[in-house]
Amino acid sequence: MIEKLVRKNILNLIPYTSARDSFLEGILLDANENSLGSVIVDEHNLQLNRYPDPAQNKLREKLADYLNVSTKNLFFGVGSDEIIDLLIRIFCEPKKDSVLIPEPTYGMYKVACDVNDVKTISVPLNKNFQVDVKTTLIAVEKNTKIIFLCSPNNPTANLLSKKNVIQIIENFKGIVVIDEAYIDFNESQSFISELKNHRNLVITRTFSKAWGLAGIRCGFSIADEFITNLLFKIKAPYNLNKLTANAILEALSKVKRKNNFVKILNSEKDKLISELKSIKQIQKVFQSDANFILFKIKNATEVYKKLAAEGVIIRNRSNQLNLENCLRVSIGTPKENKEFLTKLKEIL
Ligand SMILES: Cc1ncc(COP(=O)(O)O)c(C=O)c1O
């Protein structure tokens, strides 16, 4: 019964009714906009003087076609980061409920919980960076409402085992969020097909990675209609702006380009992995199903700083749980990857 998991105040909430809920066309004198136009040139004739569609209908239709799911299961956010925050606010009572986070993983789950004054329970991933079903389920407390799982996981870059994740979904009475920000790099491993079997599953994805649109801030969730409606209920009325929405509509008609990016980045990744493996100071290069590589190297912090001084910026993950001396590098252009390797070899 996912209905029982929702905070009472959210269930009872009377949402803001925005002017554009009922009418998107006509003589629009209902939203205190500027009917004369906008001060900048509205290049794509988007009517930037008008508020966007709060129901995100066009976007949802186009994405539903791409994903082969119902529009009723789709919600767009200002990055998937917004959706992470909204989910916590729907299900977790501040100071009372908790969220379980297998670590090391993406840092925003904990930050979003901290902002909302919601307790987090950290459970270690096992030595292969997989969720351990037993340890995870034992750590669940009476008021644990959400488990965040990230597949492929950031910063370890591996996909989570389907079998383990499904066992967690089936044995946890709360909501399981699977963050698929990097799934485009191995899309066949998505959990989307599991949605029909599990009402407590929420999948989040983003246009920030494979689609190359980090700058426009857009992510989306695929979830049961009840949860999707709650996201619509509590979001800011016009969360998704027209410039972003327009770019997403265009992006969804350019799936081939996205797939081509994925092909190039995956092949660059394979090359980079084998190059890194040939460097003797590198103790381990972890397998990757994402657009970045995690590797373990002696004196990681020093290496990180020296690279930065040379103008090559990667991420030091040494302070995360069980990631001592680990660095994470994003796959760049072929030229950037070469320069990274050259500088790294020079430093060592
Ligand atoms: C696992 C994971 N989820 C979500 C995000 C954020 O995505 P967005 O840009 O859609 O907010 C990131 C960004 O690095 C990420 O690594």
The ligand as an SDF file (V2000), in Angstrom:
LIG
                    3D

 16 16  0  0  0  0  0  0  0  0999 V2000
   23.7530    9.4950  -10.1410 C   0  0  0  0  0  0  0  0  0  0  0  0
   23.3510   10.8730  -10.4910 C   0  0  0  0  0  0  0  0  0  0  0  0
   22.0630   11.2160  -10.4000 N   0  0  0  0  0  0  0  0  0  0  0  0
   21.6520   12.4530  -10.7100 C   0  0  0  0  0  0  0  0  0  0  0  0
   22.5480   13.4220  -11.1220 C   0  0  0  0  0  0  0  0  0  0  0  0
   22.0480   14.8040  -11.3910 C   0  0  0  0  0  0  0  0  0  0  0  0
   21.3780   14.8410  -12.5540 O   0  0  0  0  0  0  0  0  0  0  0  0
   20.6430   16.1580  -13.0560 P   0  0  0  0  0  0  0  0  0  0  0  0
   21.6340   16.9250  -13.8310 O   0  0  0  0  0  0  0  0  0  0  0  0
   19.5330   15.5980  -13.8870 O   0  0  0  0  0  0  0  0  0  0  0  0
   20.1370   16.8880  -11.8510 O   0  0  0  0  0  0  0  0  0  0  0  0
   23.8900   13.1170  -11.2280 C   0  0  0  0  0  0  0  0  0  0  0  0
   24.8490   14.1460  -11.6440 C   0  0  0  0  0  0  0  0  0  0  0  0
   26.0250   14.0240  -11.6410 O   0  0  0  0  0  0  0  0  0  0  0  0
   24.3030   11.8070  -10.9080 C   0  0  0  0  0  0  0  0  0  0  0  0
   25.5960   11.4620  -10.9640 O   0  0  0  0  0  0  0  0  0  0  0  0
  1  2  1  0
  2  3  1  0
  2 15  2  0
  3  4  2  0
  4  5  1  0
  5  6  1  0
  5 12  2  0
  6  7  1  0
  7  8  1  0
  8  9  2  0
  8 10  1  0
  8 11  1  0
 12 13  1  0
 12 15  1  0
 13 14  2  0
 15 16  1  0
M  END
$$$$
